[in-house]
Structures are given as structure tokens and as C-alpha cells.
Amino acid sequence: MNIKKYIKIYSLFLFTSVASELEYKSNIIIDFITAILSLIGSIFLLSIFFQSTDNIGGWKFEQALIIQGIYTILNGITNTWFNPNLTEIVKHIREGTLDFVLLKPIDSQFFISLKKIAPSGFLEIILGLALLIFCIGINQINVNLGFLILCLTTLFCSIVILYSLWFLISTTTIWFVKTWNATEVLRSFLYVGRFPLNSFSLSLRIFFSIFVPIAFITTIPSEVFLGLAQQWKILLELIVSGIFFLVSRRFWLFALKFYTSASS
């Protein structure tokens, strides 16, 4: 793979997406206000659970805010990259335009996953980062190079797992076009990621660790942020993210064998 070639292509994707977004500048203000109100609503909802207790599942409110910050960042990434691109797979298959994607001299998964960018999602990412910086102060977290590397590593793994889940579901549209609705079910499950996993019953903790790996997406990165994560959990997240990505990649190549092009 020519890395420089793909970096150049992606820079063009980014430029055209930002230029398109700036055509309607008022939308940026509306998106920013919406993102702030959404975050305030989420924090208010979280505070309701702590009204009658000091901690839930061993998490204090100040610590639970870290989970909310990470969730906000991941939701911003979803709205910036995953949602604008992966929803287009159904359109490509339905209209036969996937033919043109497959004929391009670049990797089809790269093109489908990154062609479009919704810059408004960056606002959520910024708000999530701001909340995490605030949490560093109120939780008196000692920031050093090792801390930053671990946080970025686990956050990157969370992004990979989240992307792989979305891509696996969207790939099934090659057989079943209407299965795109399953991504909305996935998003509904991911809303649970705003709360500490330990606050749920044992059966739900098992479900959200194995079938919908919320534990790996939000809880473990939050534990790393607080310095509470055990080394085996961090290693396990690395392994799980690698497995998810490889499976999504293999599944895409497998699914393409069953794609019936518009010209066939």
C-alpha cells in the first residue's frame, strides 16, 4: 500500500467535505448549539442517577463524567466519519454505483469508509475533550507521557471496535438491504455507554462485554483515565480491537464475492 498516495487522497476528501459544509455557515452555529445542549442534557440525566447516592457501581459522579466525555468524543467521531459514509453503502448497492467504487485504483473499504466527512461532528469531539480536561482537574489526575499514551491507545482501540461493528452491520446490506436499520439498534445500545458498566446487573454486564462490547468502548478507557485499569484489561482491549477489525475486513472481502453488479 502506498501510504503517501492514501494520505493525499484523504486530504482531498477532507478539503471537499469542509468546503461543502462551509457553503451553509449558519448550520455550523446550529450544530454547535445542538451539541452543547445534547451534552448538557446527558450530564443532567447522569446527575439524576446520583441524586440519592454518592456512587453507582463504585463510581462517583466526578468519575462518571469521564465516561460521558469519552462517549461524547466517540459519538462525535461516529457523526463525523461513520454515519456519513456507511449509510451510503445501501445507496451504492441499491443504485449499482458500488461498481464505480470497485473500479477505482484504491482500496474499496478505504473509499467507502472515509470519502465523506461531516465537520459538524468535530464540535462534539472538541466538547468531549473539554469535558475530559475538566475531569482531570476535579479528579486531581496526574498527567504524564505514559498516561497520555495509554489513554490514546485505549481510545484508538475503542474507535476501531466501534468502526468495525458499524462496518460489519453495513456490509450485510449486500444480502439484505433493509438491515441498515440494525445500526439504529446498535446506536441505542451504545447509549448505555454513557453510564458505568458496574451500575448494571451481572447479566447485563456480560451482555455488554461480549455481544455489544461497551465495556471495551467506554468503560476500560475511563478506567485507564483514572488509573484504575488492570494491565490485562488494556491488553485484552488491544486484542479485541484487532480481532474486530480483521473480522470486518475479511467479511467485506467475503461479501464482495456475492455482490451482483449493475452491469452483470
C-alpha positions as CSV (number, residue, x, y, z in Angstrom):
1,M,0.0,0.0,0.0
2,N,1.3,3.5,-0.9
3,I,0.8,5.5,2.3
4,K,1.6,8.8,0.7
5,K,-1.0,8.2,-2.0
6,Y,-3.7,7.4,0.5
7,I,-2.8,10.4,2.7
8,K,-3.1,12.7,-0.4
9,I,-6.4,11.2,-1.4
10,Y,-7.8,11.6,2.1
11,S,-6.6,15.2,2.3
12,L,-8.7,15.8,-0.9
13,F,-11.7,14.1,0.8
14,L,-11.3,16.4,3.8
15,F,-11.0,19.5,1.7
16,T,-14.1,18.9,-0.4
17,S,-16.1,17.9,2.7
18,V,-15.1,21.1,4.6
19,A,-15.7,23.3,1.5
20,S,-19.2,21.8,1.1
21,E,-20.0,22.3,4.8
22,L,-18.9,25.9,4.7
23,E,-21.5,26.7,2.0
24,Y,-24.0,26.8,4.8
25,K,-22.2,28.6,7.6
26,S,-25.3,29.1,9.7
27,N,-25.5,25.3,10.1
28,I,-22.2,25.3,12.0
29,I,-23.8,27.6,14.7
30,I,-26.9,25.4,14.9
31,D,-24.8,22.2,15.1
32,F,-22.6,23.8,17.9
33,I,-25.7,24.8,19.9
34,T,-27.2,21.4,19.4
35,A,-24.0,19.7,20.5
36,I,-23.8,21.8,23.7
37,L,-27.5,21.2,24.6
38,S,-27.1,17.5,24.0
39,L,-24.0,17.3,26.3
40,I,-25.8,19.4,29.0
41,G,-28.8,17.0,28.7
42,S,-26.6,14.0,29.1
43,I,-24.8,15.4,32.1
44,F,-28.2,16.4,33.7
45,L,-29.5,12.8,33.1
46,L,-26.4,11.4,34.7
47,S,-26.7,13.7,37.7
48,I,-30.3,12.4,38.3
49,F,-28.9,8.9,39.0
50,F,-26.6,10.3,41.6
51,Q,-29.2,12.4,43.5
52,S,-29.9,9.7,46.1
53,T,-26.4,8.2,46.3
54,D,-22.7,9.2,46.3
55,N,-21.6,6.4,43.9
56,I,-23.0,3.9,41.5
57,G,-21.2,0.7,41.0
58,G,-18.2,2.2,42.7
59,W,-18.1,5.3,40.5
60,K,-18.5,8.8,41.9
61,F,-20.3,11.5,39.8
62,E,-16.9,13.2,39.1
63,Q,-15.5,9.9,37.8
64,A,-18.6,9.1,35.8
65,L,-18.2,12.4,33.9
66,I,-15.1,10.9,32.3
67,I,-17.3,8.2,30.7
68,Q,-19.6,10.9,29.4
69,G,-16.6,12.7,28.0
70,I,-15.3,9.7,26.2
71,Y,-18.8,8.8,24.9
72,T,-19.1,12.4,23.5
73,I,-15.8,12.0,21.7
74,L,-16.8,8.7,20.2
75,N,-20.3,10.0,19.2
76,G,-18.6,12.9,17.5
77,I,-16.3,10.5,15.6
78,T,-19.4,8.5,14.6
79,N,-21.2,11.6,13.3
80,T,-18.1,12.8,11.5
81,W,-17.0,9.7,9.7
82,F,-19.1,6.6,10.3
83,N,-22.6,7.9,9.8
84,P,-22.0,10.0,6.6
85,N,-20.1,7.1,4.9
86,L,-21.5,3.8,6.0
87,T,-25.1,4.9,5.4
88,E,-24.1,5.3,1.7
89,I,-23.4,1.6,1.3
90,V,-27.1,0.9,0.9
91,K,-27.3,3.5,-1.8
92,H,-24.3,2.2,-3.6
93,I,-25.8,-1.3,-3.7
94,R,-29.3,-0.3,-4.5
95,E,-28.3,2.0,-7.4
96,G,-25.4,-0.1,-8.6
97,T,-22.8,2.6,-8.0
98,L,-20.7,0.2,-6.0
99,D,-19.3,-0.8,-9.4
100,F,-17.6,2.5,-9.8
101,V,-16.1,2.2,-6.3
102,L,-14.7,-1.2,-7.0
103,L,-13.2,0.0,-10.3
104,K,-11.2,2.8,-8.6
105,P,-7.5,2.2,-8.2
106,I,-7.7,2.4,-4.4
107,D,-8.9,0.1,-1.7
108,S,-12.8,-0.1,-1.7
109,Q,-13.1,-0.2,2.1
110,F,-10.9,2.9,2.4
111,F,-13.0,4.8,-0.1
112,I,-16.4,3.7,1.3
113,S,-15.3,4.4,4.9
114,L,-13.7,7.8,4.5
115,K,-14.9,9.5,1.4
116,K,-17.3,11.8,3.2
117,I,-16.7,13.9,6.4
118,A,-19.3,15.8,8.4
119,P,-17.2,18.5,10.0
120,S,-20.0,19.4,12.4
121,G,-19.1,16.2,14.3
122,F,-15.8,17.9,15.2
123,L,-17.7,20.1,17.6
124,E,-18.8,17.1,19.7
125,I,-15.2,15.9,19.7
126,I,-14.0,19.3,21.0
127,L,-16.7,19.3,23.7
128,G,-15.8,15.8,24.8
129,L,-12.1,16.8,25.0
130,A,-13.0,19.9,27.0
131,L,-15.0,17.8,29.5
132,L,-12.1,15.4,29.9
133,I,-9.7,18.3,30.6
134,F,-12.2,19.5,33.2
135,C,-12.3,16.0,34.7
136,I,-8.6,16.0,35.0
137,G,-8.9,18.9,37.4
138,I,-11.8,17.8,39.5
139,N,-10.4,14.3,39.9
140,Q,-6.8,15.5,40.5
141,I,-5.4,13.2,37.9
142,N,-1.6,13.3,37.4
143,V,-0.9,13.8,33.7
144,N,2.3,12.4,32.2
145,L,3.6,10.9,29.0
146,G,2.8,7.3,30.0
147,F,-0.7,8.4,31.0
148,L,-1.3,10.1,27.6
149,I,0.0,7.1,25.6
150,L,-2.3,4.6,27.5
151,C,-5.3,6.9,27.1
152,L,-4.8,7.5,23.4
153,T,-4.1,3.8,22.8
154,T,-7.3,2.6,24.5
155,L,-9.3,5.4,22.9
156,F,-8.0,4.4,19.5
157,C,-9.0,0.8,20.2
158,S,-12.5,1.9,21.1
159,I,-12.7,3.8,17.8
160,V,-11.6,0.6,15.9
161,I,-14.1,-1.6,17.7
162,L,-16.9,0.9,17.1
163,Y,-16.0,1.3,13.4
164,S,-15.8,-2.5,13.0
165,L,-19.2,-3.0,14.5
166,W,-20.8,-0.4,12.2
167,F,-18.9,-1.8,9.1
168,L,-19.9,-5.4,9.8
169,I,-23.6,-4.4,10.0
170,S,-23.5,-2.2,6.9
171,T,-21.7,-4.9,4.9
172,T,-24.7,-7.3,5.4
173,T,-26.7,-4.9,3.1
174,I,-25.1,-6.7,0.2
175,W,-27.5,-9.5,1.0
176,F,-30.3,-7.7,2.9
177,V,-30.7,-4.1,2.0
178,K,-33.0,-3.2,4.9
179,T,-30.7,-4.5,7.6
180,W,-29.3,-0.9,7.8
181,N,-32.0,-0.4,10.5
182,A,-29.8,-2.6,12.7
183,T,-27.3,0.2,13.0
184,E,-30.0,2.2,14.8
185,V,-30.4,-0.7,17.2
186,L,-26.6,-0.6,17.7
187,R,-26.7,3.1,18.5
188,S,-29.4,2.6,21.0
189,F,-27.3,0.0,22.8
190,L,-24.3,2.4,22.7
191,Y,-26.3,5.0,24.6
192,V,-25.7,2.7,27.6
193,G,-22.0,3.5,27.2
194,R,-22.7,6.9,28.9
195,F,-23.0,5.1,32.3
196,P,-20.6,3.0,34.4
197,L,-20.8,-0.7,33.4
198,N,-20.7,-1.7,37.1
199,S,-24.0,0.0,37.6
200,F,-25.8,-2.7,35.7
201,S,-26.7,-6.3,36.8
202,L,-24.3,-9.2,36.2
203,S,-26.3,-10.5,33.2
204,L,-26.3,-7.1,31.5
205,R,-22.5,-6.6,32.2
206,I,-21.9,-9.9,30.5
207,F,-24.1,-8.9,27.6
208,F,-22.4,-5.5,27.2
209,S,-19.0,-7.1,27.4
210,I,-19.4,-9.9,24.9
211,F,-22.3,-9.2,22.4
212,V,-22.1,-5.4,22.4
213,P,-18.7,-4.6,23.8
214,I,-19.5,-1.4,25.6
215,A,-17.0,-2.4,28.3
216,F,-14.2,-2.1,25.8
217,I,-15.6,1.1,24.1
218,T,-16.1,3.4,27.1
219,T,-15.5,1.7,30.5
220,I,-11.9,0.5,30.1
221,P,-10.7,3.8,28.6
222,S,-12.3,5.6,31.5
223,E,-10.6,3.3,34.0
224,V,-7.3,4.0,32.3
225,F,-8.0,7.7,32.6
226,L,-8.5,7.2,36.3
227,G,-5.5,4.9,36.7
228,L,-7.8,2.0,37.8
229,A,-7.5,-0.3,34.7
230,Q,-5.5,-3.5,35.2
231,Q,-2.9,-4.4,32.6
232,W,-4.7,-7.5,31.4
233,K,-7.8,-5.3,30.6
234,I,-5.7,-3.0,28.4
235,L,-4.1,-5.9,26.7
236,L,-7.5,-7.6,26.1
237,E,-8.9,-4.4,24.5
238,L,-5.9,-4.3,22.1
239,I,-6.6,-7.9,21.2
240,V,-10.3,-7.4,20.9
241,S,-10.0,-4.4,18.6
242,G,-7.5,-6.2,16.4
243,I,-9.9,-9.2,16.1
244,F,-12.9,-6.9,15.3
245,F,-11.0,-5.0,12.6
246,L,-9.7,-8.2,10.9
247,V,-13.1,-9.8,11.0
248,S,-14.7,-6.7,9.5
249,R,-12.1,-6.6,6.8
250,R,-12.4,-10.3,5.9
251,F,-16.2,-10.1,6.0
252,W,-16.1,-7.2,3.5
253,L,-13.9,-9.1,1.1
254,F,-16.1,-12.2,1.5
255,A,-19.3,-10.2,1.0
256,L,-18.0,-8.7,-2.3
257,K,-17.9,-12.2,-3.8
258,F,-21.7,-12.1,-3.6
259,Y,-22.2,-8.6,-4.9
260,T,-24.1,-8.6,-8.2
261,S,-23.0,-5.5,-10.1
262,A,-25.4,-3.3,-12.1
263,S,-23.6,-4.4,-15.3
264,S,-24.0,-8.1,-14.8
